[in-house]
Amino acid sequence: MVKRVVVGAHYGLRDWLAQRVTAVVMVVYTLIFLGVVVTRSPLGFAQWKALLTHGAMRVLTLLFFLSLFYHAWVGMRDILMDYIRPAGVRLLLEVLIILALAGYAIWTISILWSA
Amino acid sequence: MALANPTKKRPKYLDLTQIHLPLPGIVSILHRISGLALFLIGIPFLLWVLNCSVASQEGFESWRETFNRPPVKIILIGFIWAYLHHFFAGLRFLALDVHKGISLPAARASSKLVLIVSVASTLLLGGWLW
């Protein structure tokens, strides 16, 4: 007997979990960011740049943005699945969203590492 | 049986003015609308500002001046609300995931709390920025 699962693409649980893990990452980063900005206000250029692009904060900032982009992908795909019936149109929009988010990720790395 | 009477006419309210969402439904649809706005406008705008503001002193100062203009501040506060509503409604969903507050009265109360806290924190942050 071959044991086969005949239904589902199996990305459901993974995306459900990813949506929540990325959310928690963003919550933590948001609190750190707000805490620093509010306590050290008003920030000058050098401090602002340091907050986002120096040492560990650069890695945390990148982690925040990558979480944001994955989170946006799952959320946008959910919206498309709910409202866009024609499969061709939905596929096209999904591809555009993936390309936009991939571009944003590359842009973010270039911003953080060239600053 | 759920499908005992499939011919039974069920009401369909496709007219948006006829739909009266309960409080948790309002929080949920605002979560979706704010998420869409943050994706379509928020992310590209955020990256654009981030790019200019860390690249050079001039870029930083020119955005600081732009954000000092009242119409820009009002739009910015709108996006702060979208972020904070999405933030607090998301925390509520995380609590529901682990079966916290799933009874009807608790779900209604937490919906009201999300709406109030997101507006209150927006006003607080907006007032501080102003």
gemmi code that builds the backbone of each chain (N, CA, C; Angstrom):
import gemmi

chains = {
    "A": [
        ("MET", (0.841, -1.208, 0.000), (0.000, 0.000, 0.000), (0.874, 1.255, 0.000)),
        ("VAL", (0.627, 2.092, -0.945), (1.325, 3.376, -0.964), (0.476, 4.385, -0.195)),
        ("LYS", (1.117, 4.997, 0.774), (0.384, 5.979, 1.557), (0.469, 7.334, 0.858)),
        ("ARG", (-0.658, 7.811, 0.358), (-0.617, 9.087, -0.351), (-1.615, 10.083, 0.229)),
        ("VAL", (-1.200, 11.324, 0.293), (-2.132, 12.378, 0.662), (-2.595, 12.997, -0.636)),
        ("VAL", (-3.894, 12.940, -0.877), (-4.353, 13.357, -2.194), (-4.903, 14.788, -2.255)),
        ("VAL", (-4.922, 15.452, -1.108), (-5.445, 16.823, -1.164), (-4.429, 17.817, -0.615)),
        ("GLY", (-4.507, 19.029, -1.119), (-3.763, 20.128, -0.523), (-2.380, 20.304, -1.089)),
        ("ALA", (-1.938, 21.555, -1.173), (-0.608, 21.850, -1.678), (0.392, 21.886, -0.538)),
        ("HIS", (-0.110, 21.840, 0.706), (0.727, 21.755, 1.903), (1.570, 22.981, 2.205)),
        ("TYR", (1.215, 24.117, 1.606), (1.900, 25.316, 2.044), (1.065, 26.038, 3.095)),
        ("GLY", (-0.136, 25.509, 3.351), (-1.062, 26.171, 4.265), (-0.490, 26.368, 5.652)),
        ("LEU", (-0.044, 25.292, 6.284), (0.454, 25.384, 7.654), (1.734, 26.208, 7.709)),
        ("ARG", (2.620, 25.987, 6.719), (3.885, 26.708, 6.707), (3.640, 28.218, 6.633)),
        ("ASP", (2.741, 28.638, 5.744), (2.463, 30.062, 5.600), (1.729, 30.622, 6.810)),
        ("TRP", (0.826, 29.814, 7.371), (0.099, 30.235, 8.576), (1.104, 30.527, 9.689)),
        ("LEU", (2.071, 29.616, 9.846), (3.079, 29.776, 10.892), (4.014, 30.940, 10.566)),
        ("ALA", (4.434, 31.030, 9.305), (5.344, 32.108, 8.894), (4.696, 33.470, 9.130)),
        ("GLN", (3.388, 33.571, 8.851), (2.681, 34.835, 9.048), (2.790, 35.283, 10.499)),
        ("ARG", (2.727, 34.309, 11.424), (2.757, 34.632, 12.851), (4.177, 34.892, 13.361)),
        ("VAL", (5.124, 34.082, 12.883), (6.514, 34.283, 13.313), (7.026, 35.641, 12.827)),
        ("THR", (6.753, 35.978, 11.543), (7.202, 37.265, 11.023), (6.524, 38.408, 11.765)),
        ("ALA", (5.253, 38.213, 12.161), (4.541, 39.247, 12.924), (5.247, 39.515, 14.246)),
        ("VAL", (5.654, 38.445, 14.932), (6.312, 38.610, 16.235), (7.659, 39.329, 16.066)),
        ("VAL", (8.404, 38.970, 15.017), (9.676, 39.654, 14.732), (9.431, 41.157, 14.566)),
        ("MET", (8.388, 41.516, 13.808), (8.099, 42.931, 13.560), (7.642, 43.662, 14.817)),
        ("VAL", (6.875, 42.968, 15.677), (6.447, 43.565, 16.946), (7.672, 43.932, 17.786)),
        ("VAL", (8.610, 42.982, 17.905), (9.813, 43.214, 18.714), (10.634, 44.375, 18.141)),
        ("TYR", (10.842, 44.363, 16.826), (11.637, 45.437, 16.204), (10.945, 46.791, 16.376)),
        ("THR", (9.631, 46.818, 16.194), (8.875, 48.068, 16.325), (9.059, 48.665, 17.722)),
        ("LEU", (9.002, 47.803, 18.755), (9.151, 48.289, 20.126), (10.565, 48.831, 20.368)),
        ("ILE", (11.588, 48.107, 19.867), (12.972, 48.583, 20.017), (13.139, 49.932, 19.306)),
        ("PHE", (12.650, 49.989, 18.057), (12.790, 51.200, 17.242), (12.112, 52.390, 17.921)),
        ("LEU", (10.854, 52.199, 18.328), (10.117, 53.293, 18.967), (10.788, 53.727, 20.262)),
        ("GLY", (11.242, 52.741, 21.042), (11.900, 53.030, 22.310), (13.111, 53.927, 22.097)),
        ("VAL", (13.953, 53.572, 21.116), (15.162, 54.349, 20.846), (14.808, 55.742, 20.319)),
        ("VAL", (13.881, 55.795, 19.348), (13.530, 57.088, 18.740), (12.926, 58.047, 19.765)),
        ("VAL", (12.019, 57.531, 20.597), (11.352, 58.407, 21.556), (12.320, 58.888, 22.649)),
        ("THR", (13.190, 57.982, 23.137), (14.076, 58.399, 24.229), (15.228, 59.285, 23.751)),
        ("ARG", (15.649, 59.128, 22.465), (16.792, 59.909, 21.993), (16.396, 61.072, 21.090)),
        ("SER", (15.097, 61.352, 21.026), (14.617, 62.432, 20.173), (15.091, 63.789, 20.696)),
        ("PRO", (15.379, 64.799, 19.834), (15.349, 64.718, 18.370), (16.639, 64.136, 17.798)),
        ("LEU", (16.478, 63.259, 16.822), (17.623, 62.587, 16.227), (18.221, 63.418, 15.097)),
        ("GLY", (19.548, 63.489, 15.074), (20.228, 64.106, 13.933), (20.524, 63.034, 12.891)),
        ("PHE", (21.100, 63.465, 11.778), (21.393, 62.536, 10.677), (22.273, 61.371, 11.124)),
        ("ALA", (23.359, 61.690, 11.854), (24.323, 60.656, 12.245), (23.672, 59.607, 13.158)),
        ("GLN", (22.847, 60.088, 14.115), (22.205, 59.141, 15.043), (21.161, 58.284, 14.334)),
        ("TRP", (20.412, 58.932, 13.424), (19.389, 58.226, 12.646), (20.028, 57.118, 11.813)),
        ("LYS", (21.139, 57.472, 11.150), (21.847, 56.503, 10.322), (22.393, 55.360, 11.189)),
        ("ALA", (22.925, 55.735, 12.356), (23.489, 54.722, 13.250), (22.403, 53.767, 13.746)),
        ("LEU", (21.233, 54.338, 14.053), (20.127, 53.534, 14.576), (19.740, 52.425, 13.603)),
        ("LEU", (19.787, 52.736, 12.291), (19.310, 51.766, 11.310), (20.414, 50.910, 10.699)),
        ("THR", (21.618, 51.464, 10.616), (22.614, 50.779, 9.781), (23.914, 50.406, 10.485)),
        ("HIS", (24.009, 50.583, 11.813), (25.270, 50.238, 12.463), (25.182, 48.918, 13.221)),
        ("GLY", (26.213, 48.101, 13.052), (26.371, 46.884, 13.848), (25.149, 45.987, 13.831)),
        ("ALA", (24.726, 45.597, 15.045), (23.626, 44.639, 15.179), (22.313, 45.213, 14.647)),
        ("MET", (22.136, 46.562, 14.764), (20.878, 47.156, 14.310), (20.681, 46.986, 12.806)),
        ("ARG", (21.789, 46.973, 12.051), (21.658, 46.770, 10.608), (21.075, 45.386, 10.320)),
        ("VAL", (21.558, 44.393, 11.055), (21.054, 43.031, 10.853), (19.598, 42.937, 11.300)),
        ("LEU", (19.286, 43.563, 12.458), (17.899, 43.540, 12.948), (16.967, 44.266, 11.987)),
        ("THR", (17.446, 45.402, 11.434), (16.627, 46.154, 10.479), (16.346, 45.308, 9.238)),
        ("LEU", (17.381, 44.610, 8.752), (17.181, 43.732, 7.591), (16.204, 42.607, 7.935)),
        ("LEU", (16.347, 42.049, 9.144), (15.448, 40.971, 9.577), (13.999, 41.472, 9.617)),
        ("PHE", (13.821, 42.718, 10.109), (12.483, 43.318, 10.128), (11.925, 43.406, 8.713)),
        ("PHE", (12.726, 43.937, 7.781), (12.211, 44.127, 6.425), (11.946, 42.798, 5.723)),
        ("LEU", (12.811, 41.803, 5.917), (12.559, 40.512, 5.279), (11.283, 39.874, 5.852)),
        ("SER", (11.074, 40.049, 7.169), (9.832, 39.558, 7.785), (8.632, 40.274, 7.186)),
        ("LEU", (8.773, 41.600, 7.029), (7.697, 42.413, 6.452), (7.338, 41.922, 5.052)),
        ("PHE", (8.354, 41.627, 4.227), (8.084, 41.229, 2.845), (7.437, 39.845, 2.777)),
        ("TYR", (7.899, 38.916, 3.594), (7.272, 37.583, 3.603), (5.827, 37.699, 4.103)),
        ("HIS", (5.641, 38.483, 5.151), (4.322, 38.716, 5.745), (3.379, 39.331, 4.703)),
        ("ALA", (3.901, 40.305, 3.940), (3.096, 40.965, 2.912), (2.707, 39.976, 1.823)),
        ("TRP", (3.626, 39.082, 1.473), (3.319, 38.078, 0.444), (2.154, 37.180, 0.880)),
        ("VAL", (2.225, 36.658, 2.104), (1.167, 35.760, 2.577), (-0.171, 36.505, 2.633)),
        ("GLY", (-0.130, 37.732, 3.142), (-1.357, 38.523, 3.265), (-1.944, 38.875, 1.908)),
        ("MET", (-1.092, 39.300, 0.983), (-1.586, 39.671, -0.342), (-2.122, 38.459, -1.092)),
        ("ARG", (-1.462, 37.307, -0.916), (-1.972, 36.112, -1.586), (-3.342, 35.725, -1.030)),
        ("ASP", (-3.525, 35.892, 0.272), (-4.834, 35.622, 0.873), (-5.911, 36.516, 0.260)),
        ("ILE", (-5.559, 37.805, 0.095), (-6.524, 38.748, -0.478), (-6.869, 38.356, -1.915)),
        ("LEU", (-5.853, 38.004, -2.698), (-6.097, 37.602, -4.091), (-6.975, 36.352, -4.159)),
        ("MET", (-6.686, 35.371, -3.281), (-7.471, 34.136, -3.291), (-8.940, 34.404, -2.960)),
        ("ASP", (-9.178, 35.458, -2.136), (-10.551, 35.754, -1.745), (-11.330, 36.533, -2.801)),
        ("TYR", (-10.648, 37.423, -3.532), (-11.412, 38.347, -4.375), (-11.209, 38.189, -5.875)),
        ("ILE", (-10.115, 37.542, -6.297), (-9.849, 37.456, -7.737), (-10.160, 36.039, -8.226)),
        ("ARG", (-11.273, 35.906, -8.959), (-11.696, 34.583, -9.414), (-10.899, 34.045, -10.596)),
        ("PRO", (-10.715, 34.819, -11.708), (-10.038, 34.225, -12.878), (-8.587, 33.834, -12.555)),
        ("ALA", (-8.255, 32.560, -12.773), (-6.944, 32.043, -12.365), (-5.795, 32.788, -13.058)),
        ("GLY", (-5.989, 33.167, -14.330), (-4.931, 33.847, -15.074), (-4.596, 35.201, -14.478)),
        ("VAL", (-5.639, 35.962, -14.148), (-5.445, 37.297, -13.559), (-4.774, 37.173, -12.201)),
        ("ARG", (-5.238, 36.170, -11.425), (-4.679, 35.961, -10.090), (-3.193, 35.612, -10.182)),
        ("LEU", (-2.865, 34.736, -11.113), (-1.462, 34.328, -11.300), (-0.602, 35.532, -11.680)),
        ("LEU", (-1.115, 36.351, -12.597), (-0.371, 37.534, -13.029), (-0.099, 38.463, -11.846)),
        ("LEU", (-1.163, 38.706, -11.036), (-1.003, 39.602, -9.885), (-0.034, 39.005, -8.867)),
        ("GLU", (-0.100, 37.676, -8.675), (0.825, 37.013, -7.739), (2.267, 37.190, -8.191)),
        ("VAL", (2.486, 37.029, -9.502), (3.845, 37.184, -10.037), (4.331, 38.620, -9.832)),
        ("LEU", (3.441, 39.599, -10.107), (3.824, 41.011, -9.927), (4.190, 41.299, -8.472)),
        ("ILE", (3.401, 40.721, -7.538), (3.666, 40.950, -6.114), (5.003, 40.321, -5.711)),
        ("ILE", (5.256, 39.105, -6.187), (6.532, 38.448, -5.867), (7.710, 39.259, -6.407)),
        ("LEU", (7.577, 39.741, -7.652), (8.666, 40.525, -8.251), (8.879, 41.824, -7.470)),
        ("ALA", (7.777, 42.482, -7.090), (7.895, 43.724, -6.326), (8.613, 43.461, -5.004)),
        ("LEU", (8.184, 42.413, -4.284), (8.768, 42.128, -2.971), (10.229, 41.694, -3.087)),
        ("ALA", (10.562, 40.930, -4.135), (11.958, 40.535, -4.347), (12.800, 41.778, -4.622)),
        ("GLY", (12.244, 42.687, -5.424), (12.934, 43.945, -5.707), (13.123, 44.772, -4.443)),
        ("TYR", (12.079, 44.841, -3.615), (12.172, 45.576, -2.345), (13.282, 44.988, -1.462)),
        ("ALA", (13.382, 43.656, -1.438), (14.395, 43.005, -0.587), (15.802, 43.389, -1.043)),
        ("ILE", (16.010, 43.370, -2.360), (17.324, 43.751, -2.900), (17.608, 45.226, -2.604)),
        ("TRP", (16.583, 46.054, -2.791), (16.711, 47.496, -2.529), (17.087, 47.736, -1.053)),
        ("THR", (16.405, 47.021, -0.147), (16.667, 47.186, 1.290), (18.114, 46.849, 1.619)),
        ("ILE", (18.609, 45.727, 1.078), (20.002, 45.342, 1.343), (20.949, 46.415, 0.825)),
        ("SER", (20.645, 46.932, -0.374), (21.541, 47.949, -0.927), (21.497, 49.234, -0.105)),
        ("ILE", (20.300, 49.609, 0.393), (20.191, 50.813, 1.244), (21.017, 50.638, 2.516)),
        ("LEU", (20.833, 49.482, 3.182), (21.457, 49.279, 4.488), (22.966, 49.076, 4.396)),
        ("TRP", (23.419, 48.490, 3.305), (24.848, 48.185, 3.214), (25.682, 49.240, 2.478)),
        ("SER", (24.973, 50.165, 1.802), (25.760, 51.209, 1.140), (25.766, 52.497, 1.949)),
        ("ALA", (24.945, 52.536, 2.993), (24.852, 53.760, 3.803), (26.108, 53.924, 4.664)),
    ],
    "B": [
        ("MET", (-27.959, 16.931, 8.996), (-27.124, 17.073, 7.792), (-27.073, 18.524, 7.358)),
        ("ALA", (-25.896, 18.966, 7.021), (-25.719, 20.363, 6.640), (-26.359, 20.638, 5.279)),
        ("LEU", (-26.353, 19.622, 4.403), (-26.845, 19.846, 3.052), (-28.217, 19.205, 2.834)),
        ("ALA", (-28.994, 19.080, 3.927), (-30.283, 18.415, 3.832), (-31.220, 19.135, 2.852)),
        ("ASN", (-31.139, 20.433, 2.829), (-32.045, 21.185, 1.978), (-31.270, 22.182, 1.120)),
        ("PRO", (-30.569, 21.670, 0.093), (-29.686, 22.548, -0.685), (-30.428, 23.590, -1.512)),
        ("THR", (-31.736, 23.376, -1.737), (-32.463, 24.320, -2.574), (-32.934, 25.540, -1.788)),
        ("LYS", (-32.805, 25.434, -0.446), (-33.268, 26.542, 0.386), (-32.547, 27.837, 0.032)),
        ("LYS", (-33.319, 28.881, -0.158), (-32.732, 30.180, -0.507), (-32.028, 30.779, 0.699)),
        ("ARG", (-30.761, 31.032, 0.549), (-30.029, 31.691, 1.628), (-29.846, 33.152, 1.263)),
        ("PRO", (-29.891, 34.039, 2.256), (-29.755, 35.453, 1.906), (-28.329, 35.781, 1.463)),
        ("LYS", (-28.229, 36.560, 0.402), (-26.921, 37.021, -0.059), (-26.923, 38.539, -0.018)),
        ("TYR", (-26.035, 39.079, 0.793), (-25.972, 40.531, 0.866), (-24.734, 41.008, 0.123)),
        ("LEU", (-24.847, 41.102, -1.184), (-23.705, 41.570, -1.956), (-23.655, 43.098, -2.003)),
        ("ASP", (-24.774, 43.717, -1.609), (-24.819, 45.172, -1.534), (-24.079, 45.607, -0.268)),
        ("LEU", (-22.967, 46.315, -0.452), (-22.126, 46.666, 0.702), (-22.860, 47.514, 1.736)),
        ("THR", (-23.857, 48.290, 1.276), (-24.588, 49.133, 2.235), (-25.542, 48.302, 3.085)),
        ("GLN", (-25.800, 47.046, 2.670), (-26.710, 46.179, 3.419), (-25.967, 45.308, 4.432)),
        ("ILE", (-24.627, 45.321, 4.353), (-23.857, 44.469, 5.256), (-23.599, 45.195, 6.571)),
        ("HIS", (-24.063, 44.609, 7.652), (-23.793, 45.200, 8.964), (-22.879, 44.257, 9.730)),
        ("LEU", (-21.590, 44.584, 9.708), (-20.626, 43.703, 10.358), (-20.687, 43.858, 11.874)),
        ("PRO", (-20.538, 42.748, 12.598), (-20.360, 42.852, 14.051), (-18.972, 43.429, 14.346)),
        ("LEU", (-18.760, 43.870, 15.577), (-17.507, 44.525, 15.952), (-16.243, 43.725, 15.560)),
        ("PRO", (-16.179, 42.414, 15.868), (-14.984, 41.656, 15.454), (-14.812, 41.659, 13.938)),
        ("GLY", (-15.928, 41.718, 13.197), (-15.862, 41.767, 11.738), (-15.275, 43.081, 11.254)),
        ("ILE", (-15.615, 44.170, 11.939), (-15.063, 45.486, 11.578), (-13.553, 45.506, 11.797)),
        ("VAL", (-13.123, 44.965, 12.949), (-11.682, 44.902, 13.233), (-10.981, 44.075, 12.159)),
        ("SER", (-11.613, 42.968, 11.759), (-11.020, 42.064, 10.780), (-10.887, 42.715, 9.405)),
        ("ILE", (-11.956, 43.383, 8.939), (-11.884, 43.979, 7.597), (-10.929, 45.175, 7.600)),
        ("LEU", (-10.847, 45.906, 8.725), (-9.883, 47.012, 8.812), (-8.444, 46.477, 8.819)),
        ("HIS", (-8.271, 45.281, 9.397), (-6.953, 44.637, 9.389), (-6.528, 44.376, 7.941)),
        ("ARG", (-7.493, 43.905, 7.154), (-7.228, 43.591, 5.753), (-6.985, 44.868, 4.930)),
        ("ILE", (-7.851, 45.879, 5.120), (-7.708, 47.126, 4.352), (-6.397, 47.830, 4.718)),
        ("SER", (-6.075, 47.871, 6.026), (-4.831, 48.535, 6.432), (-3.625, 47.769, 5.885)),
        ("GLY", (-3.700, 46.445, 5.864), (-2.602, 45.643, 5.320), (-2.398, 45.925, 3.840)),
        ("LEU", (-3.499, 46.029, 3.105), (-3.429, 46.322, 1.670), (-2.793, 47.692, 1.429)),
        ("ALA", (-3.225, 48.693, 2.205), (-2.684, 50.050, 2.052), (-1.199, 50.083, 2.400)),
        ("LEU", (-0.825, 49.352, 3.444), (0.581, 49.320, 3.843), (1.431, 48.662, 2.763)),
        ("PHE", (0.872, 47.638, 2.118), (1.627, 46.987, 1.036), (1.744, 47.897, -0.185)),
        ("LEU", (0.591, 48.454, -0.623), (0.581, 49.204, -1.888), (1.333, 50.525, -1.797)),
        ("ILE", (1.155, 51.246, -0.687), (1.747, 52.580, -0.570), (2.821, 52.624, 0.515)),
        ("GLY", (2.518, 52.017, 1.668), (3.399, 52.115, 2.824), (4.809, 51.610, 2.574)),
        ("ILE", (4.952, 50.400, 2.031), (6.281, 49.800, 1.862), (7.139, 50.582, 0.862)),
        ("PRO", (6.632, 50.866, -0.361), (7.501, 51.618, -1.279), (7.863, 53.005, -0.747)),
        ("PHE", (6.896, 53.661, -0.087), (7.170, 54.986, 0.461), (8.224, 54.913, 1.576)),
        ("LEU", (8.061, 53.929, 2.451), (9.002, 53.743, 3.560), (10.427, 53.522, 3.040)),
        ("LEU", (10.558, 52.681, 2.015), (11.894, 52.400, 1.461), (12.484, 53.641, 0.789)),
        ("TRP", (11.626, 54.401, 0.125), (12.081, 55.625, -0.538), (12.644, 56.604, 0.500)),
        ("VAL", (11.864, 56.829, 1.572), (12.303, 57.762, 2.622), (13.563, 57.229, 3.301)),
        ("LEU", (13.562, 55.924, 3.587), (14.723, 55.308, 4.242), (15.977, 55.511, 3.399)),
        ("ASN", (15.831, 55.267, 2.094), (16.946, 55.406, 1.161), (17.537, 56.821, 1.213)),
        ("CYS", (16.669, 57.831, 1.059), (17.154, 59.226, 1.052), (17.719, 59.624, 2.407)),
        ("SER", (17.051, 59.167, 3.492), (17.397, 59.692, 4.814), (18.700, 59.131, 5.376)),
        ("VAL", (19.138, 57.954, 4.915), (20.422, 57.443, 5.421), (21.566, 57.656, 4.420)),
        ("ALA", (21.200, 58.044, 3.172), (22.234, 58.188, 2.141), (23.062, 59.453, 2.338)),
        ("SER", (22.394, 60.567, 2.691), (23.139, 61.819, 2.831), (22.457, 62.763, 3.810)),
        ("GLN", (23.256, 63.665, 4.348), (22.746, 64.688, 5.260), (21.645, 65.521, 4.588)),
        ("GLU", (21.863, 65.869, 3.283), (20.897, 66.703, 2.552), (19.560, 65.965, 2.415)),
        ("GLY", (19.633, 64.674, 2.076), (18.425, 63.867, 1.941), (17.656, 63.808, 3.255)),
        ("PHE", (18.393, 63.630, 4.343), (17.786, 63.576, 5.680), (17.073, 64.889, 6.000)),
        ("GLU", (17.780, 66.016, 5.777), (17.193, 67.331, 6.103), (15.993, 67.646, 5.219)),
        ("SER", (16.061, 67.271, 3.937), (14.950, 67.613, 3.051), (13.693, 66.827, 3.426)),
        ("TRP", (13.853, 65.560, 3.880), (12.675, 64.800, 4.337), (12.158, 65.332, 5.667)),
        ("ARG", (13.099, 65.799, 6.514), (12.663, 66.370, 7.793), (11.777, 67.597, 7.540)),
        ("GLU", (12.199, 68.419, 6.563), (11.393, 69.603, 6.218), (10.041, 69.202, 5.640)),
        ("THR", (10.056, 68.212, 4.756), (8.802, 67.739, 4.158), (7.831, 67.264, 5.237)),
        ("PHE", (8.348, 66.508, 6.218), (7.476, 65.976, 7.276), (7.009, 67.056, 8.236)),
        ("ASN", (7.607, 68.242, 8.171), (7.162, 69.331, 9.032), (5.943, 70.056, 8.485)),
        ("ARG", (5.596, 69.760, 7.217), (4.427, 70.433, 6.634), (3.145, 69.735, 7.090)),
        ("PRO", (2.169, 70.530, 7.602), (0.954, 69.935, 8.174), (0.217, 68.942, 7.272)),
        ("PRO", (0.016, 69.208, 5.958), (-0.717, 68.200, 5.156), (0.021, 66.867, 5.103)),
        ("VAL", (1.354, 66.931, 5.052), (2.159, 65.701, 5.016), (2.027, 64.971, 6.349)),
        ("LYS", (2.021, 65.773, 7.440), (1.876, 65.166, 8.766), (0.560, 64.410, 8.896)),
        ("ILE", (-0.514, 65.000, 8.344), (-1.828, 64.361, 8.446), (-1.828, 63.018, 7.701)),
        ("ILE", (-1.243, 63.008, 6.503), (-1.156, 61.748, 5.740), (-0.311, 60.726, 6.500)),
        ("LEU", (0.809, 61.205, 7.055), (1.696, 60.332, 7.818), (0.962, 59.717, 9.015)),
        ("ILE", (0.176, 60.542, 9.701), (-0.577, 60.049, 10.859), (-1.606, 59.005, 10.417)),
        ("GLY", (-2.173, 59.189, 9.209), (-3.080, 58.184, 8.652), (-2.391, 56.836, 8.501)),
        ("PHE", (-1.149, 56.864, 8.004), (-0.409, 55.614, 7.843), (0.040, 55.034, 9.184)),
        ("ILE", (0.328, 55.932, 10.144), (0.648, 55.445, 11.489), (-0.558, 54.697, 12.063)),
        ("TRP", (-1.758, 55.249, 11.822), (-2.956, 54.533, 12.289), (-3.063, 53.166, 11.609)),
        ("ALA", (-2.843, 53.129, 10.290), (-2.944, 51.848, 9.556), (-1.980, 50.824, 10.158)),
        ("TYR", (-0.743, 51.279, 10.442), (0.254, 50.370, 11.025), (-0.179, 49.905, 12.416)),
        ("LEU", (-0.611, 50.867, 13.239), (-0.961, 50.517, 14.621), (-2.227, 49.669, 14.695)),
        ("HIS", (-3.210, 49.957, 13.829), (-4.404, 49.108, 13.828), (-4.024, 47.679, 13.424)),
        ("HIS", (-3.217, 47.570, 12.371), (-2.775, 46.256, 11.906), (-2.004, 45.541, 13.021)),
        ("PHE", (-1.178, 46.316, 13.731), (-0.356, 45.828, 14.845), (-1.238, 45.248, 15.971)),
        ("PHE", (-2.166, 46.062, 16.476), (-2.975, 45.615, 17.620), (-4.002, 44.551, 17.224)),
        ("ALA", (-4.598, 44.696, 16.034), (-5.539, 43.665, 15.573), (-4.786, 42.344, 15.384)),
        ("GLY", (-3.529, 42.442, 14.914), (-2.705, 41.246, 14.747), (-2.417, 40.571, 16.075)),
        ("LEU", (-2.103, 41.392, 17.098), (-1.863, 40.817, 18.433), (-3.111, 40.095, 18.934)),
        ("ARG", (-4.289, 40.689, 18.634), (-5.544, 40.053, 19.047), (-5.706, 38.702, 18.338)),
        ("PHE", (-5.376, 38.666, 17.037), (-5.478, 37.392, 16.311), (-4.517, 36.346, 16.884)),
        ("LEU", (-3.324, 36.804, 17.286), (-2.371, 35.868, 17.890), (-2.936, 35.287, 19.184)),
        ("ALA", (-3.614, 36.141, 19.958), (-4.231, 35.663, 21.209), (-5.342, 34.656, 20.893)),
        ("LEU", (-6.144, 34.961, 19.855), (-7.227, 34.029, 19.476), (-6.644, 32.692, 19.014)),
        ("ASP", (-5.485, 32.731, 18.341), (-4.832, 31.502, 17.882), (-4.531, 30.550, 19.027)),
        ("VAL", (-4.146, 31.113, 20.176), (-3.839, 30.250, 21.324), (-5.044, 30.147, 22.268)),
        ("HIS", (-6.238, 30.391, 21.674), (-7.515, 30.200, 22.376), (-7.700, 31.118, 23.581)),
        ("LYS", (-7.112, 32.307, 23.471), (-7.338, 33.306, 24.530), (-8.451, 34.242, 24.065)),
        ("GLY", (-9.507, 34.339, 24.878), (-10.570, 35.301, 24.569), (-11.453, 34.910, 23.405)),
        ("ILE", (-11.783, 33.618, 23.287), (-12.597, 33.210, 22.144), (-14.099, 33.180, 22.450)),
        ("SER", (-14.485, 33.408, 23.696), (-15.926, 33.483, 23.965), (-16.465, 34.767, 23.334)),
        ("LEU", (-17.765, 34.786, 23.011), (-18.330, 35.933, 22.305), (-18.163, 37.259, 23.053)),
        ("PRO", (-18.487, 37.311, 24.361), (-18.300, 38.598, 25.061), (-16.842, 39.052, 25.068)),
        ("ALA", (-15.914, 38.081, 25.261), (-14.491, 38.431, 25.294), (-14.028, 38.914, 23.921)),
        ("ALA", (-14.501, 38.247, 22.855), (-14.098, 38.630, 21.495), (-14.611, 40.029, 21.156)),
        ("ARG", (-15.835, 40.322, 21.607), (-16.386, 41.664, 21.370), (-15.597, 42.709, 22.141)),
        ("ALA", (-15.306, 42.398, 23.410), (-14.585, 43.355, 24.254), (-13.192, 43.620, 23.691)),
        ("SER", (-12.509, 42.553, 23.219), (-11.144, 42.756, 22.708), (-11.179, 43.525, 21.385)),
        ("SER", (-12.256, 43.351, 20.592), (-12.387, 44.126, 19.347), (-12.486, 45.613, 19.659)),
        ("LYS", (-13.333, 45.925, 20.645), (-13.506, 47.317, 21.051), (-12.172, 47.876, 21.542)),
        ("LEU", (-11.463, 47.059, 22.322), (-10.165, 47.470, 22.869), (-9.176, 47.772, 21.744)),
        ("VAL", (-9.148, 46.903, 20.710), (-8.230, 47.112, 19.581), (-8.522, 48.450, 18.902)),
        ("LEU", (-9.827, 48.717, 18.643), (-10.190, 49.975, 17.971), (-9.779, 51.179, 18.811)),
        ("ILE", (-10.035, 51.102, 20.120), (-9.727, 52.230, 21.010), (-8.215, 52.418, 21.138)),
        ("VAL", (-7.504, 51.316, 21.410), (-6.050, 51.421, 21.641), (-5.327, 51.898, 20.377)),
        ("SER", (-5.771, 51.432, 19.204), (-5.058, 51.854, 17.988), (-5.282, 53.341, 17.713)),
        ("VAL", (-6.502, 53.829, 17.947), (-6.756, 55.268, 17.748), (-6.019, 56.081, 18.822)),
        ("ALA", (-6.076, 55.621, 20.079), (-5.427, 56.356, 21.178), (-3.917, 56.430, 20.970)),
        ("SER", (-3.299, 55.301, 20.560), (-1.839, 55.319, 20.374), (-1.460, 56.147, 19.146)),
        ("THR", (-2.344, 56.175, 18.136), (-2.097, 57.028, 16.966), (-2.111, 58.497, 17.382)),
        ("LEU", (-3.102, 58.877, 18.222), (-3.188, 60.262, 18.676), (-1.970, 60.631, 19.525)),
        ("LEU", (-1.555, 59.681, 20.351), (-0.395, 59.907, 21.224), (0.871, 60.133, 20.390)),
        ("LEU", (1.105, 59.217, 19.443), (2.293, 59.313, 18.592), (2.184, 60.519, 17.651)),
        ("GLY", (0.963, 60.735, 17.126), (0.731, 61.874, 16.238), (0.958, 63.185, 16.963)),
        ("GLY", (0.463, 63.282, 18.196), (0.647, 64.485, 19.006), (2.115, 64.731, 19.305)),
        ("TRP", (2.838, 63.642, 19.566), (4.268, 63.749, 19.846), (5.028, 64.227, 18.612)),
        ("LEU", (4.614, 63.722, 17.418), (5.275, 64.113, 16.165), (4.951, 65.555, 15.793)),
        ("TRP", (3.758, 66.014, 16.149), (3.325, 67.355, 15.790), (4.086, 68.348, 16.630)),
    ],
}
model = gemmi.Model(1)
for chain_id, residues in chains.items():
    chain = gemmi.Chain(chain_id)
    for i, (resn, *xyz) in enumerate(residues, 1):
        res = gemmi.Residue()
        res.name, res.seqid = resn, gemmi.SeqId(i, " ")
        for name, pos in zip(("N", "CA", "C"), xyz):
            atom = gemmi.Atom()
            atom.name, atom.element = name, gemmi.Element(name[0])
            atom.pos, atom.b_iso = gemmi.Position(*pos), 0.0
            res.add_atom(atom)
        chain.add_residue(res)
    model.add_chain(chain)
structure = gemmi.Structure()
structure.add_model(model)
structure.setup_entities()
